[in-house]
Amino acid sequence: MSASLQLAVRNAAALTTGLARTRGHDLISRPAFLAMSGPTLLRVLAVRPDPDPDDFAELELLVKRAEARVVVEDSFGTIDGAALGLTARYLPVMIRPPAPVPPPALEVRPVRTAEEWAVAEQVVVDGFPMSGFPTGNALPVALGDREGFRMHTAWCDGVAVGACLTVVEDDAAGVYWVTTLPEHRSRGVGRALMHAVITEFPVPMTLTAAKAGLPLYESLGFSVVTQAAWWSNAD
């Protein structure tokens, strides 16, 4: 496993742990995977490229027993999700070395209060979307009390039009849920958010890109480390 991929996976593990703790979900930690089990989602993250038979057997049991949506993220290509009745889509895991960027073209604010956090969370819920997670439980305000977790909002004419979450872990920053409200898309909101967080965290930065965001991230100097399989039972 490359050092870049290790940074990305460890960062994703920190996010999964933080979400499980603040949402009040069960956190299952095994040598080869980390799982967050809640009433609307079983979220599994592969953390090693070599799951042993016992780990895979437990993962299979968790998936079979799940009564909610199942998502298994595997950056190593070693989990056969089809054998678990799941379907895959592939998303690029990207990393960027520290390097300066221009200042953001819009106002971008780090979230500092519970009220500001609620605004940022609502932007993510409305713009991403995060199915099955209502405001207050999607990105709980208690995440902001965890070391290394921070939300950011982009503003235009006094309105919050974009948001993202950053997680600092192992001297790298992960960027998650880079979101622009639908009515403000294609106006540079995502780029403004990225310019702000890249400037704030002059360390290696990692993210998983959706298809729509890939050109932006490539233009900012991110490169693909691997294509992660996201196995799911959703249509």
CYANA upper distance limits for C-alpha pairs under 8 A (distance plus 0.5 A):
  1 MET  CA      5 LEU  CA      6.98
  1 MET  CA      6 GLN  CA      7.15
  1 MET  CA     49 PRO  CA      8.03
  2 SER  CA      6 GLN  CA      6.75
  3 ALA  CA      7 LEU  CA      6.84
  4 SER  CA      8 ALA  CA      6.94
  4 SER  CA     95 ILE  CA      7.39
  4 SER  CA    225 VAL  CA      7.54
  5 LEU  CA      9 VAL  CA      6.63
  5 LEU  CA     93 VAL  CA      8.48
  5 LEU  CA    225 VAL  CA      6.95
  5 LEU  CA    226 THR  CA      8.22
  6 GLN  CA     10 ARG  CA      6.53
  7 LEU  CA     11 ASN  CA      6.60
  7 LEU  CA    170 ASP  CA      7.61
  7 LEU  CA    172 ALA  CA      7.26
  7 LEU  CA    206 THR  CA      8.19
  8 ALA  CA     12 ALA  CA      6.73
  8 ALA  CA     93 VAL  CA      8.08
  8 ALA  CA     95 ILE  CA      8.27
  8 ALA  CA    174 GLY  CA      7.72
  8 ALA  CA    206 THR  CA      6.27
  8 ALA  CA    207 LEU  CA      7.76
  9 VAL  CA     13 ALA  CA      6.62
  9 VAL  CA     47 VAL  CA      6.78
  9 VAL  CA     75 SER  CA      8.38
 10 ARG  CA     14 ALA  CA      6.81
 10 ARG  CA     47 VAL  CA      8.05
 10 ARG  CA    169 GLU  CA      7.84
 10 ARG  CA    170 ASP  CA      8.28
 11 ASN  CA     15 LEU  CA      6.89
 11 ASN  CA    167 VAL  CA      7.47
 11 ASN  CA    168 VAL  CA      7.79
 11 ASN  CA    169 GLU  CA      6.16
 11 ASN  CA    170 ASP  CA      8.19
 11 ASN  CA    172 ALA  CA      8.16
 11 ASN  CA    173 ALA  CA      7.99
 11 ASN  CA    174 GLY  CA      6.59
 12 ALA  CA     16 THR  CA      6.65
 12 ALA  CA     45 LEU  CA      8.30
 12 ALA  CA    174 GLY  CA      8.09
 13 ALA  CA     17 THR  CA      6.59
 13 ALA  CA     34 LEU  CA      7.62
 13 ALA  CA     45 LEU  CA      7.64
 13 ALA  CA     47 VAL  CA      8.07
 14 ALA  CA     18 GLY  CA      6.60
 14 ALA  CA    167 VAL  CA      8.17
 14 ALA  CA    169 GLU  CA      7.62
 15 LEU  CA     19 LEU  CA      6.59
 15 LEU  CA    167 VAL  CA      7.42
 16 THR  CA     20 ALA  CA      6.62
 16 THR  CA     34 LEU  CA      8.29
 16 THR  CA     35 ALA  CA      8.29
 16 THR  CA     36 MET  CA      7.33
 16 THR  CA     45 LEU  CA      8.43
 17 THR  CA     21 ARG  CA      6.68
 17 THR  CA     27 LEU  CA      7.47
 17 THR  CA     36 MET  CA      8.12
 18 GLY  CA     22 THR  CA      6.65
 18 GLY  CA    143 LEU  CA      7.00
 18 GLY  CA    146 ARG  CA      7.81
 19 LEU  CA     23 ARG  CA      6.28
 19 LEU  CA    139 LEU  CA      7.81
 19 LEU  CA    140 PRO  CA      8.36
 19 LEU  CA    143 LEU  CA      7.69
 20 ALA  CA     24 GLY  CA      6.40
 20 ALA  CA     25 HIS  CA      5.30
 20 ALA  CA     26 ASP  CA      6.89
 20 ALA  CA     27 LEU  CA      6.49
 20 ALA  CA     36 MET  CA      6.17
 20 ALA  CA     37 SER  CA      8.23
 21 ARG  CA     25 HIS  CA      6.89
 21 ARG  CA     26 ASP  CA      8.31
 21 ARG  CA     27 LEU  CA      8.08
 22 THR  CA    140 PRO  CA      6.67
 22 THR  CA    142 ALA  CA      6.41
 22 THR  CA    143 LEU  CA      6.76
 23 ARG  CA    137 ASN  CA      6.61
 23 ARG  CA    138 ALA  CA      8.35
 23 ARG  CA    140 PRO  CA      7.14
 24 GLY  CA     38 GLY  CA      8.42
 25 HIS  CA     36 MET  CA      6.81
 25 HIS  CA     37 SER  CA      6.14
 25 HIS  CA     38 GLY  CA      5.41
 26 ASP  CA     35 ALA  CA      8.48
 26 ASP  CA     36 MET  CA      6.20
 26 ASP  CA     37 SER  CA      5.59
 26 ASP  CA     38 GLY  CA      7.05
 27 LEU  CA     34 LEU  CA      7.77
 27 LEU  CA     35 ALA  CA      6.23
 27 LEU  CA     36 MET  CA      5.26
 27 LEU  CA     37 SER  CA      7.00
 28 ILE  CA     34 LEU  CA      6.25
 28 ILE  CA     35 ALA  CA      5.42
 28 ILE  CA     36 MET  CA      6.90
 28 ILE  CA     37 SER  CA      8.29
 29 SER  CA     33 PHE  CA      6.91
 29 SER  CA     34 LEU  CA      5.19
 29 SER  CA     35 ALA  CA      6.99
 30 ARG  CA     34 LEU  CA      6.59
 30 ARG  CA     55 ASP  CA      7.48
 31 PRO  CA     47 VAL  CA      8.11
 31 PRO  CA     48 ARG  CA      7.93
 31 PRO  CA     51 PRO  CA      8.22
 31 PRO  CA     55 ASP  CA      7.97
 32 ALA  CA     46 ALA  CA      6.45
 32 ALA  CA     47 VAL  CA      5.82
 32 ALA  CA     48 ARG  CA      5.43
 32 ALA  CA     49 PRO  CA      7.99
 32 ALA  CA     50 ASP  CA      7.47
 32 ALA  CA     51 PRO  CA      5.57
 32 ALA  CA     52 ASP  CA      7.98
 32 ALA  CA     55 ASP  CA      7.01
 33 PHE  CA     44 VAL  CA      7.25
 33 PHE  CA     45 LEU  CA      6.00
 33 PHE  CA     46 ALA  CA      4.85
 33 PHE  CA     47 VAL  CA      5.58
 33 PHE  CA     48 ARG  CA      7.51
 33 PHE  CA     51 PRO  CA      8.39
 33 PHE  CA     55 ASP  CA      8.15
 34 LEU  CA     44 VAL  CA      6.21
 34 LEU  CA     45 LEU  CA      5.67
 34 LEU  CA     46 ALA  CA      7.01
 34 LEU  CA     47 VAL  CA      7.43
 35 ALA  CA     42 LEU  CA      7.48
 35 ALA  CA     43 ARG  CA      6.06
 35 ALA  CA     44 VAL  CA      4.75
 35 ALA  CA     45 LEU  CA      6.75
 36 MET  CA     41 LEU  CA      8.30
 36 MET  CA     42 LEU  CA      6.29
 36 MET  CA     43 ARG  CA      5.57
 36 MET  CA     44 VAL  CA      6.88
 37 SER  CA     41 LEU  CA      6.73
 37 SER  CA     42 LEU  CA      5.02
 37 SER  CA     43 ARG  CA      6.91
 38 GLY  CA     42 LEU  CA      6.62
 38 GLY  CA     68 ALA  CA      8.45
 39 PRO  CA     67 GLU  CA      8.27
 39 PRO  CA     68 ALA  CA      6.86
 40 THR  CA     67 GLU  CA      8.40
 40 THR  CA     68 ALA  CA      5.34
 40 THR  CA     69 ARG  CA      6.59
 40 THR  CA    132 GLY  CA      6.51
 40 THR  CA    133 PHE  CA      8.31
 41 LEU  CA     68 ALA  CA      5.67
 41 LEU  CA     69 ARG  CA      5.25
 41 LEU  CA     70 VAL  CA      6.36
 41 LEU  CA     71 VAL  CA      8.07
 41 LEU  CA    132 GLY  CA      8.39
 42 LEU  CA     63 VAL  CA      8.25
 42 LEU  CA     66 ALA  CA      7.29
 42 LEU  CA     68 ALA  CA      7.07
 42 LEU  CA     69 ARG  CA      6.63
 42 LEU  CA     70 VAL  CA      5.27
 42 LEU  CA     71 VAL  CA      6.79
 43 ARG  CA     70 VAL  CA      6.57
 43 ARG  CA     71 VAL  CA      5.48
 43 ARG  CA     72 VAL  CA      6.54
 43 ARG  CA     73 GLU  CA      8.42
 44 VAL  CA     70 VAL  CA      8.42
 44 VAL  CA     71 VAL  CA      6.66
 44 VAL  CA     72 VAL  CA      5.08
 44 VAL  CA     73 GLU  CA      6.64
 45 LEU  CA     72 VAL  CA      6.44
 45 LEU  CA     73 GLU  CA      5.44
 45 LEU  CA     74 ASP  CA      6.89
 46 ALA  CA     72 VAL  CA      8.05
 46 ALA  CA     73 GLU  CA      6.70
 46 ALA  CA     74 ASP  CA      5.61
 46 ALA  CA     75 SER  CA      7.58
 46 ALA  CA     76 PHE  CA      8.23
 47 VAL  CA     74 ASP  CA      8.49
 48 ARG  CA     76 PHE  CA      7.98
 49 PRO  CA     76 PHE  CA      5.74
 49 PRO  CA     77 GLY  CA      8.09
 49 PRO  CA     78 THR  CA      6.73
 50 ASP  CA     78 THR  CA      7.55
 51 PRO  CA     55 ASP  CA      6.48
 51 PRO  CA     56 PHE  CA      6.79
 51 PRO  CA     78 THR  CA      8.16
 52 ASP  CA     56 PHE  CA      6.86
 53 PRO  CA     57 ALA  CA      6.49
 54 ASP  CA     58 GLU  CA      6.76
 55 ASP  CA     59 LEU  CA      6.66
 56 PHE  CA     60 GLU  CA      6.55
 57 ALA  CA     61 LEU  CA      6.80
 58 GLU  CA     62 LEU  CA      6.70
 59 LEU  CA     63 VAL  CA      6.77
 60 GLU  CA     64 LYS  CA      6.66
 60 GLU  CA     84 LEU  CA      6.84
 61 LEU  CA     65 ARG  CA      6.59
 62 LEU  CA     66 ALA  CA      6.53
 63 VAL  CA     70 VAL  CA      7.41
 63 VAL  CA     84 LEU  CA      7.58
 64 LYS  CA     84 LEU  CA      8.05
 66 ALA  CA     70 VAL  CA      7.70
 69 ARG  CA    232 SER  CA      7.95
 69 ARG  CA    233 ASN  CA      6.90
 69 ARG  CA    234 ALA  CA      7.07
 70 VAL  CA    231 TRP  CA      8.33
 70 VAL  CA    232 SER  CA      5.84
 70 VAL  CA    233 ASN  CA      6.18
 70 VAL  CA    234 ALA  CA      7.94
 71 VAL  CA    230 TRP  CA      7.04
 71 VAL  CA    231 TRP  CA      6.07
 71 VAL  CA    232 SER  CA      5.06
 71 VAL  CA    233 ASN  CA      7.70
 72 VAL  CA     81 GLY  CA      8.34
 72 VAL  CA    229 ALA  CA      8.36
 72 VAL  CA    230 TRP  CA      6.09
 72 VAL  CA    231 TRP  CA      5.39
 72 VAL  CA    232 SER  CA      6.89
 73 GLU  CA    228 ALA  CA      7.29
 73 GLU  CA    229 ALA  CA      6.38
 73 GLU  CA    230 TRP  CA      5.07
 73 GLU  CA    231 TRP  CA      6.88
 74 ASP  CA     78 THR  CA      7.79
 74 ASP  CA     79 ILE  CA      7.24
 74 ASP  CA    228 ALA  CA      6.06
 74 ASP  CA    229 ALA  CA      5.63
 74 ASP  CA    230 TRP  CA      6.86
 74 ASP  CA    231 TRP  CA      8.39
 75 SER  CA     93 VAL  CA      8.30
 75 SER  CA    226 THR  CA      7.25
 75 SER  CA    227 GLN  CA      7.10
 75 SER  CA    228 ALA  CA      4.56
 75 SER  CA    229 ALA  CA      6.67
 76 PHE  CA    228 ALA  CA      7.46
 77 GLY  CA    228 ALA  CA      7.70
 77 GLY  CA    229 ALA  CA      7.25
 80 ASP  CA     84 LEU  CA      7.73
 81 GLY  CA     85 GLY  CA      7.04
 81 GLY  CA     86 LEU  CA      5.69
 81 GLY  CA     87 THR  CA      7.31
 81 GLY  CA     88 ALA  CA      7.82
 81 GLY  CA    231 TRP  CA      6.39
 82 ALA  CA     86 LEU  CA      5.47
 82 ALA  CA     87 THR  CA      6.63
 82 ALA  CA     88 ALA  CA      8.34
 85 GLY  CA    233 ASN  CA      7.65
 86 LEU  CA    231 TRP  CA      6.08
 86 LEU  CA    232 SER  CA      5.57
 86 LEU  CA    233 ASN  CA      5.46
 87 THR  CA    231 TRP  CA      5.74
 87 THR  CA    232 SER  CA      5.87
 87 THR  CA    233 ASN  CA      6.80
 87 THR  CA    234 ALA  CA      8.44
 88 ALA  CA    229 ALA  CA      6.44
 88 ALA  CA    230 TRP  CA      5.89
 88 ALA  CA    231 TRP  CA      4.82
 88 ALA  CA    232 SER  CA      6.90
 89 ARG  CA    229 ALA  CA      6.36
 89 ARG  CA    230 TRP  CA      5.88
 89 ARG  CA    231 TRP  CA      7.12
 90 TYR  CA    227 GLN  CA      6.36
 90 TYR  CA    228 ALA  CA      5.99
 90 TYR  CA    229 ALA  CA      5.22
 90 TYR  CA    230 TRP  CA      6.53
 91 LEU  CA    208 THR  CA      7.01
 91 LEU  CA    209 ALA  CA      6.68
 91 LEU  CA    210 ALA  CA      6.89
 91 LEU  CA    211 LYS  CA      8.17
 91 LEU  CA    227 GLN  CA      5.93
 91 LEU  CA    228 ALA  CA      5.84
 91 LEU  CA    229 ALA  CA      7.20
 91 LEU  CA    230 TRP  CA      7.86
 92 PRO  CA    208 THR  CA      6.20
 92 PRO  CA    209 ALA  CA      6.14
 92 PRO  CA    210 ALA  CA      8.17
 92 PRO  CA    224 VAL  CA      6.45
 92 PRO  CA    225 VAL  CA      7.76
 92 PRO  CA    226 THR  CA      6.35
 92 PRO  CA    227 GLN  CA      4.90
 92 PRO  CA    228 ALA  CA      6.50
 93 VAL  CA    206 THR  CA      7.86
 93 VAL  CA    207 LEU  CA      6.47
 93 VAL  CA    208 THR  CA      4.97
 93 VAL  CA    209 ALA  CA      7.05
 93 VAL  CA    224 VAL  CA      6.21
 93 VAL  CA    225 VAL  CA      6.08
 93 VAL  CA    226 THR  CA      5.94
 93 VAL  CA    227 GLN  CA      6.52
 93 VAL  CA    228 ALA  CA      6.93
 94 MET  CA    206 THR  CA      6.07
 94 MET  CA    207 LEU  CA      5.91
 94 MET  CA    208 THR  CA      6.49
 94 MET  CA    209 ALA  CA      7.63
 94 MET  CA    222 PHE  CA      6.25
 94 MET  CA    223 SER  CA      5.68
 94 MET  CA    224 VAL  CA      4.85
 94 MET  CA    225 VAL  CA      5.93
 94 MET  CA    226 THR  CA      7.94
 95 ILE  CA    204 PRO  CA      7.39
 95 ILE  CA    205 MET  CA      6.00
 95 ILE  CA    206 THR  CA      4.81
 95 ILE  CA    207 LEU  CA      7.08
 95 ILE  CA    222 PHE  CA      5.64
 95 ILE  CA    223 SER  CA      6.08
 95 ILE  CA    224 VAL  CA      7.14
 95 ILE  CA    225 VAL  CA      7.29
 96 ARG  CA    204 PRO  CA      6.11
 96 ARG  CA    205 MET  CA      5.60
 96 ARG  CA    206 THR  CA      6.89
 96 ARG  CA    221 GLY  CA      6.34
 96 ARG  CA    222 PHE  CA      4.86
 96 ARG  CA    223 SER  CA      6.95
 97 PRO  CA    203 VAL  CA      7.34
 97 PRO  CA    204 PRO  CA      5.11
 97 PRO  CA    205 MET  CA      7.08
 97 PRO  CA    221 GLY  CA      8.28
 97 PRO  CA    222 PHE  CA      8.23
 98 PRO  CA    198 ILE  CA      8.22
 98 PRO  CA    202 PRO  CA      5.74
 98 PRO  CA    203 VAL  CA      5.51
 98 PRO  CA    204 PRO  CA      5.77
 98 PRO  CA    205 MET  CA      7.83
 99 ALA  CA    202 PRO  CA      7.57
100 PRO  CA    198 ILE  CA      8.03
100 PRO  CA    199 THR  CA      7.09
100 PRO  CA    202 PRO  CA      8.43
101 VAL  CA    195 HIS  CA      6.57
101 VAL  CA    198 ILE  CA      7.80
101 VAL  CA    199 THR  CA      7.35
101 VAL  CA    220 LEU  CA      8.44
102 PRO  CA    195 HIS  CA      7.11
103 PRO  CA    192 ALA  CA      8.33
103 PRO  CA    195 HIS  CA      6.68
103 PRO  CA    196 ALA  CA      7.30
103 PRO  CA    199 THR  CA      8.34
104 PRO  CA    108 VAL  CA      7.76
104 PRO  CA    191 ARG  CA      7.88
104 PRO  CA    192 ALA  CA      4.87
104 PRO  CA    193 LEU  CA      7.50
104 PRO  CA    194 MET  CA      8.46
104 PRO  CA    195 HIS  CA      5.78
104 PRO  CA    196 ALA  CA      6.23
105 ALA  CA    188 GLY  CA      8.16
105 ALA  CA    192 ALA  CA      6.14
106 LEU  CA    154 ALA  CA      7.06
106 LEU  CA    155 TRP  CA      6.96
106 LEU  CA    156 CYS  CA      7.25
106 LEU  CA    189 VAL  CA      7.67
106 LEU  CA    192 ALA  CA      6.34
107 GLU  CA    154 ALA  CA      6.21
107 GLU  CA    155 TRP  CA      5.85
107 GLU  CA    156 CYS  CA      7.65
107 GLU  CA    192 ALA  CA      8.35
108 VAL  CA    152 HIS  CA      7.20
108 VAL  CA    153 THR  CA      6.01
108 VAL  CA    154 ALA  CA      4.82
108 VAL  CA    155 TRP  CA      6.76
108 VAL  CA    192 ALA  CA      7.66
108 VAL  CA    193 LEU  CA      6.91
108 VAL  CA    196 ALA  CA      7.07
109 ARG  CA    152 HIS  CA      6.06
109 ARG  CA    153 THR  CA      5.86
109 ARG  CA    154 ALA  CA      6.98
109 ARG  CA    155 TRP  CA      8.45
110 PRO  CA    150 ARG  CA      7.66
110 PRO  CA    151 MET  CA      6.56
110 PRO  CA    152 HIS  CA      4.94
110 PRO  CA    153 THR  CA      7.06
111 VAL  CA    116 GLU  CA      6.09
111 VAL  CA    117 TRP  CA      6.36
111 VAL  CA    120 ALA  CA      8.25
111 VAL  CA    150 ARG  CA      7.45
111 VAL  CA    151 MET  CA      5.87
111 VAL  CA    152 HIS  CA      5.98
111 VAL  CA    153 THR  CA      7.51
112 ARG  CA    116 GLU  CA      7.06
112 ARG  CA    117 TRP  CA      7.81
113 THR  CA    117 TRP  CA      6.69
114 ALA  CA    118 ALA  CA      6.74
114 ALA  CA    141 VAL  CA      6.81
115 GLU  CA    119 VAL  CA      7.03
116 GLU  CA    120 ALA  CA      6.86
117 TRP  CA    121 GLU  CA      6.55
117 TRP  CA    141 VAL  CA      6.76
117 TRP  CA    151 MET  CA      7.51
118 ALA  CA    122 GLN  CA      6.60
118 ALA  CA    135 THR  CA      8.20
118 ALA  CA    136 GLY  CA      7.80
118 ALA  CA    141 VAL  CA      7.76
119 VAL  CA    123 VAL  CA      6.92
119 VAL  CA    160 ALA  CA      7.90
120 ALA  CA    124 VAL  CA      6.99
120 ALA  CA    151 MET  CA      7.51
120 ALA  CA    152 HIS  CA      7.56
120 ALA  CA    153 THR  CA      6.46
120 ALA  CA    160 ALA  CA      8.02
120 ALA  CA    162 GLY  CA      8.16
120 ALA  CA    163 ALA  CA      6.16
120 ALA  CA    164 CYS  CA      8.22
121 GLU  CA    125 VAL  CA      6.67
121 GLU  CA    135 THR  CA      7.17
121 GLU  CA    136 GLY  CA      8.15
121 GLU  CA    138 ALA  CA      7.79
121 GLU  CA    139 LEU  CA      6.59
121 GLU  CA    163 ALA  CA      8.30
122 GLN  CA    126 ASP  CA      6.49
122 GLN  CA    135 THR  CA      6.63
123 VAL  CA    127 GLY  CA      6.30
123 VAL  CA    160 ALA  CA      7.87
123 VAL  CA    161 VAL  CA      7.53
123 VAL  CA    162 GLY  CA      6.80
123 VAL  CA    163 ALA  CA      6.84
123 VAL  CA    179 THR  CA      7.70
123 VAL  CA    180 THR  CA      7.97
123 VAL  CA    181 LEU  CA      7.04
124 VAL  CA    128 PHE  CA      5.89
124 VAL  CA    129 PRO  CA      7.05
124 VAL  CA    130 MET  CA      7.97
124 VAL  CA    162 GLY  CA      8.14
124 VAL  CA    163 ALA  CA      6.88
124 VAL  CA    164 CYS  CA      7.94
124 VAL  CA    177 TRP  CA      7.27
124 VAL  CA    178 VAL  CA      8.41
124 VAL  CA    179 THR  CA      6.27
124 VAL  CA    180 THR  CA      8.33
125 VAL  CA    129 PRO  CA      5.49
125 VAL  CA    130 MET  CA      5.94
125 VAL  CA    133 PHE  CA      8.41
125 VAL  CA    134 PRO  CA      7.91
125 VAL  CA    135 THR  CA      7.28
125 VAL  CA    138 ALA  CA      7.82
126 ASP  CA    181 LEU  CA      7.30
127 GLY  CA    179 THR  CA      6.31
127 GLY  CA    180 THR  CA      6.37
127 GLY  CA    181 LEU  CA      5.22
127 GLY  CA    182 PRO  CA      6.70
128 PHE  CA    177 TRP  CA      7.49
128 PHE  CA    179 THR  CA      6.39
128 PHE  CA    180 THR  CA      8.29
130 MET  CA    138 ALA  CA      7.53
133 PHE  CA    137 ASN  CA      6.36
133 PHE  CA    138 ALA  CA      5.29
134 PRO  CA    138 ALA  CA      6.39
135 THR  CA    139 LEU  CA      8.10
136 GLY  CA    140 PRO  CA      5.83
136 GLY  CA    141 VAL  CA      7.70
139 LEU  CA    143 LEU  CA      7.43
141 VAL  CA    145 ASP  CA      8.18
142 ALA  CA    146 ARG  CA      7.61
143 LEU  CA    149 PHE  CA      6.90
143 LEU  CA    150 ARG  CA      8.43
144 GLY  CA    149 PHE  CA      6.10
144 GLY  CA    150 ARG  CA      6.36
144 GLY  CA    151 MET  CA      8.03
145 ASP  CA    149 PHE  CA      7.94
148 GLY  CA    166 THR  CA      8.23
148 GLY  CA    167 VAL  CA      5.79
148 GLY  CA    168 VAL  CA      5.11
148 GLY  CA    169 GLU  CA      7.23
149 PHE  CA    165 LEU  CA      7.76
149 PHE  CA    166 THR  CA      6.35
149 PHE  CA    167 VAL  CA      5.18
149 PHE  CA    168 VAL  CA      7.12
150 ARG  CA    165 LEU  CA      6.30
150 ARG  CA    166 THR  CA      5.80
150 ARG  CA    167 VAL  CA      7.09
151 MET  CA    163 ALA  CA      7.62
151 MET  CA    164 CYS  CA      6.31
151 MET  CA    165 LEU  CA      4.99
151 MET  CA    166 THR  CA      6.79
152 HIS  CA    163 ALA  CA      5.91
152 HIS  CA    164 CYS  CA      5.97
152 HIS  CA    165 LEU  CA      6.92
152 HIS  CA    166 THR  CA      8.49
152 HIS  CA    193 LEU  CA      7.99
153 THR  CA    160 ALA  CA      6.79
153 THR  CA    161 VAL  CA      7.91
153 THR  CA    162 GLY  CA      6.06
153 THR  CA    163 ALA  CA      4.78
153 THR  CA    164 CYS  CA      7.27
153 THR  CA    193 LEU  CA      7.91
154 ALA  CA    160 ALA  CA      6.22
154 ALA  CA    161 VAL  CA      6.24
154 ALA  CA    162 GLY  CA      5.36
154 ALA  CA    163 ALA  CA      6.54
154 ALA  CA    189 VAL  CA      7.22
154 ALA  CA    192 ALA  CA      7.77
154 ALA  CA    193 LEU  CA      6.82
155 TRP  CA    159 VAL  CA      5.85
155 TRP  CA    160 ALA  CA      4.99
155 TRP  CA    161 VAL  CA      6.07
155 TRP  CA    162 GLY  CA      7.58
156 CYS  CA    160 ALA  CA      7.08
156 CYS  CA    161 VAL  CA      7.03
161 VAL  CA    180 THR  CA      6.39
161 VAL  CA    181 LEU  CA      6.04
161 VAL  CA    184 HIS  CA      7.02
161 VAL  CA    189 VAL  CA      7.81
162 GLY  CA    178 VAL  CA      8.00
162 GLY  CA    179 THR  CA      5.80
162 GLY  CA    180 THR  CA      4.76
162 GLY  CA    181 LEU  CA      6.58
162 GLY  CA    189 VAL  CA      6.75
162 GLY  CA    190 GLY  CA      7.63
162 GLY  CA    193 LEU  CA      8.07
163 ALA  CA    177 TRP  CA      8.00
163 ALA  CA    178 VAL  CA      6.49
163 ALA  CA    179 THR  CA      5.82
163 ALA  CA    180 THR  CA      7.28
163 ALA  CA    193 LEU  CA      7.71
164 CYS  CA    175 VAL  CA      7.50
164 CYS  CA    176 TYR  CA      6.48
164 CYS  CA    177 TRP  CA      5.70
164 CYS  CA    178 VAL  CA      4.95
164 CYS  CA    179 THR  CA      6.65
164 CYS  CA    193 LEU  CA      7.84
165 LEU  CA    175 VAL  CA      6.38
165 LEU  CA    176 TYR  CA      5.61
165 LEU  CA    177 TRP  CA      6.76
165 LEU  CA    178 VAL  CA      7.73
166 THR  CA    173 ALA  CA      6.95
166 THR  CA    174 GLY  CA      5.99
166 THR  CA    175 VAL  CA      5.14
166 THR  CA    176 TYR  CA      6.71
166 THR  CA    197 VAL  CA      8.36
167 VAL  CA    173 ALA  CA      6.00
167 VAL  CA    174 GLY  CA      5.54
167 VAL  CA    175 VAL  CA      7.11
168 VAL  CA    172 ALA  CA      6.12
168 VAL  CA    173 ALA  CA      4.81
168 VAL  CA    174 GLY  CA      6.79
169 GLU  CA    173 ALA  CA      6.85
169 GLU  CA    174 GLY  CA      8.32
171 ASP  CA    203 VAL  CA      6.97
171 ASP  CA    204 PRO  CA      7.89
172 ALA  CA    203 VAL  CA      6.00
172 ALA  CA    204 PRO  CA      5.44
172 ALA  CA    205 MET  CA      6.14
172 ALA  CA    206 THR  CA      7.89
173 ALA  CA    201 PHE  CA      7.35
173 ALA  CA    203 VAL  CA      7.17
173 ALA  CA    204 PRO  CA      6.89
173 ALA  CA    205 MET  CA      5.24
173 ALA  CA    206 THR  CA      6.79
174 GLY  CA    205 MET  CA      6.18
174 GLY  CA    206 THR  CA      5.28
174 GLY  CA    207 LEU  CA      6.16
175 VAL  CA    205 MET  CA      7.84
175 VAL  CA    206 THR  CA      6.90
175 VAL  CA    207 LEU  CA      5.79
176 TYR  CA    207 LEU  CA      7.10
176 TYR  CA    208 THR  CA      8.20
178 VAL  CA    190 GLY  CA      7.14
178 VAL  CA    193 LEU  CA      8.21
179 THR  CA    190 GLY  CA      7.43
180 THR  CA    184 HIS  CA      6.94
180 THR  CA    185 ARG  CA      6.40
180 THR  CA    189 VAL  CA      6.87
180 THR  CA    190 GLY  CA      7.02
181 LEU  CA    185 ARG  CA      7.00
184 HIS  CA    189 VAL  CA      8.02
185 ARG  CA    189 VAL  CA      7.55
188 GLY  CA    192 ALA  CA      6.62
189 VAL  CA    193 LEU  CA      6.80
190 GLY  CA    194 MET  CA      6.71
191 ARG  CA    195 HIS  CA      6.52
191 ARG  CA    216 LEU  CA      7.54
192 ALA  CA    196 ALA  CA      6.70
193 LEU  CA    197 VAL  CA      6.83
194 MET  CA    198 ILE  CA      6.42
195 HIS  CA    199 THR  CA      6.65
196 ALA  CA    200 GLU  CA      6.66
197 VAL  CA    201 PHE  CA      6.49
198 ILE  CA    202 PRO  CA      6.72
198 ILE  CA    205 MET  CA      8.13
209 ALA  CA    213 GLY  CA      6.45
209 ALA  CA    214 LEU  CA      6.18
209 ALA  CA    217 TYR  CA      8.23
210 ALA  CA    214 LEU  CA      6.81
213 GLY  CA    217 TYR  CA      6.90
214 LEU  CA    218 GLU  CA      6.63
215 PRO  CA    219 SER  CA      6.64
216 LEU  CA    220 LEU  CA      6.92
217 TYR  CA    221 GLY  CA      7.08
217 TYR  CA    222 PHE  CA      5.94
218 GLU  CA    222 PHE  CA      5.48
218 GLU  CA    223 SER  CA      6.86
